[in-house]
């Protein structure tokens, strides 16, 4: 999405650059996920694969990171730097010796900061990072952090069983969920302001204003249901659907003006 906000004219050269970026981005995300899987095995949160040792999984994850950064060198040095920052935040979150993943409050920092830098990673493909890019990135950062809080609420029982000190385990499901609702609210409000002040097309302000009441209604249903697992799972599907609609709205206003 960051790349689409900065791509400008749809030309053959820009599409080729976008394709190269997508390859590098997929490799980077694969690195983040495999590193997290390796950390879960080391922590005992996930059973080891009998066919692949945890050490091999770790080095495979490092290989994916190196491959990603090499692909990014075909675009621009600033993309390489931003990709390295995203990877570093992943290390802080997942690595057993750093263990932000199992530290209350700290576990949300890589998602908030990482959400911003991951958007800027795409944004920087076509233009240098500027004020507009940072402001738009904040919307995605807030969304990413709020979604993570909800994820911790959903996994409360499993994390508690494995002695993982997530926000939900440390502060309780209700407090963590309400914090997530507040951060989601900030994300909708920020998108509304971005449109109002023309950092993004104005119609996105109306998209935020229309969809937020539905999000709030679904959130209140979770609270009334006392976090029954099926309701929490349904809520995750619901807010992902709302954000998919926001994403579609962004594509429409960017390319079908």
N, C-alpha and C positions, 0 to 999 in steps of 0.2 A: 504493500500500500504506500509505503514511503517513496518508492521509485515511481509509482504512478502519479503521486502529487508533484513530482519534480520533472517528469519526462518531457513535458512541453509538447512539441510537434511529434506526431507518430510517423517516423521515417524509418527506412530500412536500417540505417546505421543505429538508431536508437533501439530498435527491436532486437538487433544483434547484441547490443550491449546488455539489454534487459535479459536476454536468454543466458548470457554468460553469468550475469548476476544471480539468476535463479539457480544455476548449477552450484555456484559457490554458497548460496544461502541454504540450499538443501543439505550440502555437506556440513555446514556449520550447525544447523539444527540437529542433524544426525549425531554430530559430535556431542552436543549438549545432552541429548537423550541417552546416548551410550555411556557417557561419563556418569550420569545420574544412576543408570542401571548398575554400573560397576560399584558406585558408592553404596547403593542399597544392598548389594551382595556382601560387601565388606561389613556393613552395619548389621547384617543378618535379617534385613527386612524383606529380602527376596532370595529364593532358593537359587544356588548356583546352577548353571547349565552344565550337565555332565559332558557335553561335547566341546565347550569353550571355557577355559580357565578364566578366573577373574583378571589375572595378569594380562592375558591375551586381549581380553575385552578392553582393559585400560589402554593398552598400546594401540589397539584398533581405533579407539576414540581419539587418541593423539594423532594418528595418521589422518583421520578425517579432518581434524582441525588444520593440520599442515596443508592438506590438499585444498581446503576451503580458502585459506589465506593465499596460496599460490594462484588460485583462480582469480581472487580479488586483485592480485597484482596486474592482471590484464586490463583492469578498469582504471583504478587510481589509487595512489598511496593512502588518501584519506579513507577510502573504503577498507583497505587493509587494517588501518589503525582502529577504525570503529568495530570491525569484525573481531580484532584482538581484545577489545574492551568487553564485548559481549561474551567472549569465551572466558575471560578473566572473571567476570561476574558469575558465570556458571561454575567455575572452580570454587569460588567463595561459597556458593550455595551448596554444592554437592560434596566437595572433598571431605573425607571423614575427619581430618585434622583441623579443618576450619569450621565445618559443621554449622553453617548458617541455617541449613535446612532444619536442624533440630534446636534452634535457638529462638525463643519468642521475640517478636518485633524484627530482629535481624533477618529472619526468614523472608520477610516482605520486602526488604531493601533491594535485593537483587532483582525482584520482579518489578518494582517501581522504577529503579534506575535502568535495569535491563530493558524494560518495555520502551523507555525513551530512546536508548541507544540502538535498539533493534529497528525502530522506525527510521532513525537518522541514518542507519546503515544503508537502507534503501534510498532514502532521500539524497544522500551524498553521491549516488551513482551518477547523477546528471548535473547537479549543482552543488557548490560549496554549502556547508551548513550555515544557515542564517537564522535570523529571529523568527521568521515565519515557520521554518522547519522545527525549531525548538518548541514553539507554541503548539503546533499540531501534534508533535511527539508526546507532549504532556497528556493529551487526551488518551492516547494508546497506553501510556504508562499507567495512568489511573485505572484504566480498564483491566490491564494485566494484573495489577496489584489487587484489585477488588476480586477478580476471578480466583486468584490464588487463595484469598481468605475464605471464599466459599468452598474451594476445594478442600481446605483444611477442616472445615465444618463437616463436609461429607465423609472425610476419612478419619473422623474423630476416634471411633471405636478401635480401628486398626492401629492408629498411631499411639493411642493410650496403651493398648496391649503390648506394643513393641517399645514402650517407654520413650517414644519420640516426643520431645518437648516443642510441639508446634504451638501457635497462638491459641488454637482451640483447646488444646490440652491444658495450657498454662492459665488461660483466662476464662475458659468455658465456651461452649458452642454459641450461646445467646450473645455474649459480648462480642465475640469474633464475627458472628453473622451481622450484627448491627453495624460494626465497624466497616464490614464489606458494603453494606447498604449505603453508608455515608460516603464511602469512596466512589461507589457507582454513581451516587447522586452528584458528586463533584465532577465526575467525568461527563455526565449529561449536561450539567450546567456549563462546563468549560466548552463543550462542543457548541452549545447555544451561543456563547460569547464569541467564539471563533467566527461563527457565521455573521453575528451582529456587527463585528468590527472588520469583516471582509478578509480575514486570514484564510478562510475557506468560503466557498460559495454560500450565499445567504440561505438558499433552500435547506441546507443542513441544519440551520437553527430550528426550522419548523419540524424537521425529522426528529431532532432531539426532544422538542417540546411535545410532540405527539406520542412518541414511544415511551417516554419516561413514566407517565402514569401507569402504563401496563406493567412496567418493570416493578414499580413500587407496589402495585396490587399483588403481583406474584410473590414479592418479598414478604408482605404481610400475611399471606396464606401460609408461608413456611413457619412464621412465628406462631400463628394460631394453631398449626398442626403439631407444635412442639417438636419440630425437626424429625418427624417420621422419615425414615430413609427413602421411601418411595416419593415423598413430597419434595425432599431435597434434590433427589435425582431429577425429578420433573422440572424443578426450578432451574437447574443447570441447563437443561434442554431449552427451556423457555427464554432465558436471557441470552443464550447463544443464538437462538433464532432472532431475537431483537437486534443483536449486534450484526448478524448476517444481513438483516434489512438495512442497518446503518451502512454497512459496507457496500451493499448494492446501491444505496442512495448516493454514496460518494462516487462510485463509478459512473452513475448516470449524470451527475452534475459536472463531473470532470470531462466526460467525453461526449455528452449529448446536450451541450448547451444550446 
